[in-house]
């Protein structure tokens, strides 16, 4: 399977390292955003050394095969003397949040002699100082420790200032990078680990870890990663993951089997894009717990604006999490509710985010950054304490978008878990946001939607559908809590009004009311079908689906009539409107073709061109969890 970039060590937004070459020994390794973070790997066979990872002076061993599954990568190398399989994975277990959050990756090698005889074999990994450096080099401390028969070597800045910076494409300069294995070493330029044996076949397992010390500034409180509840320190975490390697790997393989089995009916290409997306989705989040004991699952809006816990990033990410760990949906919205309840947030609509990663200290989207209240970037730590007047630019908010997103998120969480606590505790805010949607109506004013990169729009039909879905979901919330419910009837009234306002003879709805020669992906319609609300007709679903087929380009269906770019997540949502699986298979094929043809060397972008294999923007984003929408549809429709 060909990808724009290949995962090497995926842990979190500050430590997600990839290779930008089809042969991973022909390029350096990088942090997801393109900052060089070198890791090299070599194998020595009877004194002859060959390089299989990264760049260096050693002779390359030829890479023969690449195998990518959702949570495991295997790179196969061979020459006339040996075959080496290099395997990388992280224990992203859906059923154990503490292990899921443990900041470790396994680097493993299986070596087999071609002649079947015993040979002296050793494997070495080396990580360079830049792994723990941000913008400029500073003094680094390195030291070794013993861990129950294993060794570990750690390095980090001598002077640690956790959570001292935030942003989008930057590298953290706090915390400690650790290698663990049979032997470890500290060099002037980095650290390393190695192991050796005499055998005809040998397996080596090493651990690469990143202890960030503190993970999130949550409204002034420094929170540690959830893994610290299970382990006293990173050495304990390394010891556990080393001792339990086989059991954890078996669970990861079973988790992969579940994903591939659930998606089998939609074809091999669809399974490939899920495999390409899974690890960047998981590594784009951080799992912590607040002072009230609530889980927080906080995304970073990578290669977009660096926001933390963005609502319209959590919204498209829902499908994978609803399927496999719905508790994390609640953990995505807890912080939003907290910020929306603060005196600073005086708006009648829901916030967009709660800060800029890793500072969860108040919305930064639409922030008047030149305002006198924010003299420099470090004030992002205190936004929640500032007076509200003049702090935000109203024209750059997303009122209908975020209100609809929050209500739909919460209803989905309740629908799967049957836990009404979240709804009960936050009913007043949900009701306020539903009222906002009611007052906004269906003929919307000029505003932004989640596709803000495409600019403002007036009377946006897909955004109106979002509002209608939000109203319908709030009606279900009212029913669940035994409260008066005028919203179900209102959602049907608004749906009928929207179709009437469009007044088109076409079998699809336009992009904008009054512009009947336009079109767009109506991805928000998917909830009407999945929930069986009956607000829109089957004929409309099929009319939309047929239009998407007609507009299909070499690499996908454009987002709307204005540009040739698209969003891969929305393509798969829109594909679910089709009466059979044809569009899902067809669109998946085009996305896989993009991954194979593009010369862009970034992670799996969700924003791509459809007539040429080019990335429009965005990288490593958690929205790719939305690619699981066909599987979620299959589950919901068969309940």
C-alpha positions, 0 to 999 in steps of 0.5 A, spaced: 500 500 500 502 506 497 502 512 502 504 519 502 507 518 509 509 512 513 508 511 520 514 510 525 512 512 532 505 515 533 504 517 540 501 524 540 501 531 537 508 532 540 510 526 538 508 523 531 514 521 527 513 519 520 517 517 514 516 521 507 519 516 503 516 509 500 523 506 502 524 508 509 531 508 508 531 513 503 529 519 507 530 522 514 524 521 519 520 527 521 514 530 526 508 530 522 508 537 521 515 537 517 520 538 523 526 533 522 526 528 528 531 523 526 531 516 528 535 511 524 535 503 524 541 498 522 542 491 522 549 488 523 550 481 520 556 478 521 560 484 521 556 488 515 552 493 517 545 495 513 541 501 514 533 500 514 530 506 517 532 513 516 539 516 512 546 515 514 553 512 511 551 505 512 549 501 506 542 500 504 538 494 505 533 493 499 526 494 501 521 489 498 514 490 501 510 495 505 504 492 509 500 497 513 494 495 517 490 500 522 495 500 528 501 496 525 506 497 520 511 492 517 517 494 512 520 488 509 527 488 507 532 483 504 539 481 500 542 475 499 544 474 506 538 476 510 531 478 510 529 483 516 521 485 518 521 492 521 514 492 525 512 499 528 506 499 533 503 503 539 498 500 544 492 504 542 487 499 545 479 502 545 478 498 551 483 500 556 484 508 556 490 508 561 494 503 556 491 507 550 494 513 553 501 510 555 506 514 550 510 508 548 511 505 541 514 499 539 520 498 534 521 491 533 525 487 528 525 479 526 531 477 522 532 471 518 538 468 515 538 466 508 542 460 509 538 457 515 545 457 519 547 461 525 550 468 524 552 474 529 546 479 528 545 485 532 540 491 531 541 498 533 536 504 533 538 511 534 534 518 536 538 524 535 538 530 540 532 534 535 527 529 538 527 533 544 528 540 541 523 545 539 525 552 536 532 552 537 538 547 541 539 548 548 542 544 553 540 537 554 541 532 559 542 524 558 542 519 563 540 511 563 536 507 568 535 500 569 528 497 569 527 490 571 532 487 567 531 492 561 535 498 560 533 505 558 536 511 556 533 518 557 534 525 554 531 532 555 532 539 556 536 540 562 531 546 564 524 544 563 518 548 562 512 544 560 507 547 556 511 554 555 508 554 548 503 553 543 501 553 536 500 549 530 506 547 526 511 547 532 515 542 536 515 541 544 521 542 547 519 539 554 519 532 556 523 526 555 525 522 550 526 514 552 529 508 548 529 502 552 532 495 550 537 490 552 543 495 551 542 503 551 547 508 549 548 516 550 552 519 544 554 527 543 548 527 538 543 523 541 541 516 544 540 509 542 538 502 544 541 495 541 541 488 542 545 482 539 545 474 538 548 469 535 542 465 531 539 463 524 533 467 526 532 472 531 526 477 534 528 484 537 523 488 541 525 495 543 521 501 546 521 508 544 517 513 549 515 520 550 514 523 557 511 530 556 511 531 564 505 535 563 500 534 557 495 540 558 494 547 561 486 546 562 484 553 564 490 554 569 491 547 571 497 543 569 494 536 567 498 530 566 497 524 561 491 519 563 497 514 563 500 517 570 494 514 574 496 507 572 504 508 572 508 512 577 513 514 572 515 513 565 520 507 567 514 503 570 510 504 563 516 502 559 516 496 564 509 494 563 509 495 556 515 490 555 513 485 560 506 485 557 508 486 549 505 479 547 498 480 550 498 487 548 500 485 541 494 480 540 489 485 543 491 490 537 491 485 532 484 483 534 482 490 534 484 490 527 480 484 525 474 487 528 475 494 524 477 490 517 471 485 518 466 491 520 468 494 513 469 488 509 462 489 505 465 496 502 471 493 499 478 493 499 479 500 497 475 502 503 479 498 508 485 501 505 483 508 507 481 506 514 488 503 515 491 509 512 487 514 517 487 510 524 494 512 527 494 519 525 487 520 528 489 516 535 496 520 535 492 527 534 489 527 541 491 527 548 487 523 554 487 526 560 482 527 566 480 534 569 480 536 577 473 533 577 475 526 575 472 527 568 475 524 562 478 529 557 479 527 550 482 533 546 484 533 539 489 538 536 487 541 529 493 539 526 495 543 520 489 548 520 490 553 526 492 548 532 486 549 536 485 544 541 478 541 542 475 544 536 467 542 536 467 542 528 473 537 528 470 532 534 463 532 529 466 529 523 471 524 528 464 521 531 463 515 527 470 511 529 469 513 536 461 511 536 463 504 534 469 502 538 469 507 544 463 512 545 465 514 552 470 518 548 465 522 545 463 525 552 470 526 553 470 531 547 465 535 549 466 536 557 471 542 556 466 545 551 461 545 556 465 548 561 468 554 557 461 555 555 459 556 562 464 561 564 462 569 564 467 570 558 463 566 553 456 571 553 454 568 546 447 564 545 451 559 540 456 554 542 464 555 542 468 553 536 474 551 541 477 551 548 484 554 546 490 552 542 494 546 543 496 544 549 493 550 552 485 549 553 484 556 556 479 559 552 477 559 544 482 562 540 478 562 533 475 569 531 480 572 537 482 579 536 489 577 536 491 584 536 487 586 541 490 590 547 488 585 552 492 580 548 499 583 548 503 577 546 502 569 545 503 567 552 496 570 554 493 564 550 494 561 557 489 566 561 484 568 555 478 565 560 480 570 565 479 576 560 473 581 559 469 579 554 468 585 550 471 586 544 475 579 544 472 576 538 470 578 531 463 576 530 463 575 523 468 569 523 464 565 528 460 559 526 454 559 530 449 554 526 455 550 525 457 549 532 450 549 535 448 543 531 455 539 532 454 540 539 447 537 540 448 532 534 454 529 538 451 529 545 445 525 542 449 520 539 453 519 545 446 518 549 443 513 543 449 509 544 451 509 551 444 510 554 447 515 559 443 521 560 447 524 565 451 528 560 444 531 557 441 532 564 447 536 567 448 540 560 440 541 558 440 549 559 446 550 554 443 545 549 436 548 550 439 555 549 443 552 542 437 549 540 433 555 541 439 559 537 438 554 531 430 555 531 431 562 531 436 562 525 431 558 521 433 555 514 434 561 510 441 563 513 445 569 513 452 570 511 456 566 515 461 560 516 461 553 516 466 548 518 468 548 511 471 555 513 477 555 508 472 556 502 469 562 505 463 565 507 456 563 504 449 566 504 443 561 505 447 555 505 443 549 504 447 544 507 448 548 513 441 549 514 440 541 514 445 541 520 441 546 523 435 542 522 439 535 524 440 539 531 433 541 532 431 534 531 436 531 535 434 536 541 427 533 540 430 526 541 434 529 547 427 532 550 424 525 549 429 522 553 429 526 559 421 527 559 421 534 557 416 538 553 418 537 545 416 542 540 422 540 536 421 534 533 415 537 529 419 544 528 424 540 525 419 537 520 417 544 518 423 546 517 425 541 512 419 542 508 420 549 508 427 548 506 425 544 500 420 549 498 425 555 499 429 551 494 424 550 489 428 547 484 426 542 479 432 538 479 433 532 484 438 535 488 438 541 492 442 547 490 448 549 494 445 556 496 437 557 496 435 561 490 441 559 486 438 553 482 444 552 478 449 550 484 450 544 488 454 541 493 455 535 498 450 534 503 453 530 508 449 533 514 443 529 511 446 522 513 443 523 520 436 523 517 438 517 514 441 513 520 436 516 525 430 514 520 428 521 522 424 521 515 425 529 514 427 528 507 425 523 502 429 517 499 428 520 492 432 526 495 437 522 497 438 518 491 438 525 487 443 527 491 447 521 490 446 521 482 449 528 482 455 526 486 456 520 481 456 525 475 460 530 478 466 525 480 473 527 478 479 522 478 480 523 485 474 525 488 467 529 488 468 536 489 465 539 496 461 544 491 460 547 485 465 553 486 472 549 487 475 543 485 477 541 492 474 536 496 474 533 503 475 526 504 471 525 510 465 529 507 465 524 501 464 518 505 459 521 509 455 523 502 456 516 499 452 513 505 446 517 502 446 512 496 441 506 496 447 501 495 454 501 497 456 503 490 458 510 491 462 508 498 466 503 493 467 508 488 469 514 492 474 509 496 477 507 490 478 515 488 481 516 495 486 510 494 488 513 487 490 519 490 494 516 496 498 512 491 499 518 485 500 524 490 507 527 490 506 530 497 509 527 502 505 529 508 500 524 512 493 523 510 490 529 508 482 530 508 483 536 504 485 534 497 484 536 489 480 532 485 483 533 478 490 532 480 493 528 486 495 534 490 493 536 497 490 543 498 491 543 506 491 540 512 495 534 515 494 529 520 487 531 522 483 527 527 477 528 522 479 522 518 475 518 524 469 520 520 471 515 514 468 510 519 461 513 517 459 507 512 461 502 518 456 506 523 451 507 518 451 499 517 450 498 524 445 503 525 441 501 519 441 494 522 439 495 529 
